[in-house]
Amino acid sequence: MGIGRSLLLAAAKSDTLNRIATRSAVVRRATRAFMPGETMEDGLRAGAAVAESGRGILFTRLGEAITTSAEAVAVRAHYEQLFDAIKARGLPAQVSIKPTQLGLDLSEDECAAHCRALADKAEATGSALWLDMEDATYVDRTLELYRLIRARHARAGLALQAYLYRTPKDVEALLPLNPAIRLVKGAYAEPVSVAFPAKRDTDAAYEALSAQMLDAAARRSCTPIFGTHDVPLLQRIIAKARTLGVAPGTYEIHMLYGIREREQLQLRAEGATVATLISYGEAWYRWYMRRLAERPANVGFVVRSIFG
Ligand SMILES: Cc1cc2nc3c(=O)[nH]c(=O)nc-3n(C[C@H](O)[C@H](O)[C@H](O)COP(=O)(O)OP(=O)(O)OC[C@H]3O[C@@H](n4cnc5c(N)ncnc54)[C@H](O)[C@@H]3O)c2cc1C
């Protein structure tokens, strides 16, 4: 892992830096490149523009690791309201949540009840619920939650991370459920005992996993979603899908709001099914530092927007 990336991921965990950054109007302004704002309305407005360009939308409200059950109840109520707003505005949108945001650290049972309720609400409003994958200590519990909601909701999906050594086995174990899997490279600082330390190994693992998922899609036992901005890799995946006879509508490409916008539109114009994940909310600090760590050159962009 590069020094820039390690430092930014370490800074992501600092409560002091979190307090300083979130109070600073200039830093808040700099975040606008990757998030449209802090309120649901900000997210919905950006979503309408994304939909206008022929892309699907995934919404997520920023925030992780809450400390009281009451907070989990409030997060659930927020997402219920979001599903209603998606339906009312006719947006082609789904919602992705972090299990710790719904209290996974506090009570697995309560978290499961919240996730089940949200998956029910998603289905009732014509949408779908996705589970983000957080750090490696949460993988088993997140897989368990996914099995629980997938048993009742065919469109529910789950993110898996290519940097974890275990992921090929996790994909294989999920295939009997005919899962929807969003494959991402992985955003957390993980120990070498569980994840590839070198980016090139993660990239190779991503490509191998994409082939595993496309093979399964050809047998109709997986809906693959490729969550990456790595366009050359995506071009190879699209070519592989074509070879296997997996049609563009049966797999999707998802990218983050504000990143590789031109390429998102280009892929869409070339016939790919593309969706944009829009994050909004007040608790953006940790999430934002992970985005900077993905591309330390972005720090220059922040400095320019602060002083420019
Ligand atoms: C839709 C979606 C959902 C995700 N969900 C999860 C999740 O649930 N759990 C999880 O651990 N991670 C998640 N991630 C983050 C993911 O794990 C990676 O950290 C992130 O996508 C960066 O890796 P990359 O695949 O884009 O490839 P890289 O090889 O890192 O990047 C490919 C290219 O995109 C550019 N790029 C990448 N990131 C940025 C950036 N922040 N700003 C500007 N340019 C950039 C790079 O410069 C490079 O040229 C998600 C990502 C996406 C797109």
The ligand as a Gaussian input file, in Angstrom:
#p B3LYP/6-31G(d) Opt

LIG

0 1
 C      -20.614000       1.736000      -7.020000
 C      -19.517000       1.496000      -6.017000
 C      -19.825000       0.950000      -4.797000
 C      -18.812000       0.695000      -3.863000
 N      -19.121000       0.044000      -2.698000
 C      -18.110000      -0.353000      -1.884000
 C      -18.358000      -1.188000      -0.762000
 O      -19.499000      -1.571000      -0.474000
 N      -17.307000      -1.560000       0.012000
 C      -16.009000      -1.175000      -0.282000
 O      -15.076000      -1.582000       0.431000
 N      -15.763000      -0.369000      -1.324000
 C      -16.757000       0.046000      -2.140000
 N      -16.471000       0.832000      -3.219000
 C      -15.111000       1.432000      -3.369000
 C      -14.141000       0.457000      -4.044000
 O      -13.817000      -0.596000      -3.177000
 C      -12.841000       1.168000      -4.462000
 O      -12.211000       1.663000      -3.316000
 C      -13.033000       2.306000      -5.439000
 O      -14.014000       2.011000      -6.387000
 C      -11.700000       2.640000      -6.170000
 O      -11.279000       1.563000      -6.916000
 P      -11.564000       1.388000      -8.492000
 O      -12.252000       0.087000      -8.680000
 O      -12.300000       2.527000      -9.028000
 O      -10.175000       1.155000      -9.164000
 P       -8.757000       1.982000      -9.142000
 O       -7.856000       1.041000      -9.840000
 O       -8.474000       2.404000      -7.773000
 O       -9.096000       3.205000     -10.042000
 C       -9.357000       3.109000     -11.426000
 C       -9.292000       4.484000     -12.036000
 O      -10.326000       5.321000     -11.493000
 C       -9.787000       6.470000     -10.887000
 N      -10.362000       6.662000      -9.540000
 C      -10.618000       5.702000      -8.634000
 N      -11.101000       6.252000      -7.491000
 C      -11.111000       7.581000      -7.708000
 C      -11.460000       8.692000      -6.916000
 N      -11.890000       8.545000      -5.655000
 N      -11.359000       9.925000      -7.478000
 C      -10.929000      10.106000      -8.743000
 N      -10.558000       9.089000      -9.544000
 C      -10.645000       7.850000      -9.029000
 C       -8.289000       6.166000     -10.666000
 O       -7.510000       7.310000     -10.809000
 C       -7.973000       5.170000     -11.738000
 O       -7.553000       5.817000     -12.899000
 C      -17.472000       1.077000      -4.161000
 C      -17.169000       1.637000      -5.400000
 C      -18.162000       1.835000      -6.332000
 C      -17.783000       2.414000      -7.650000

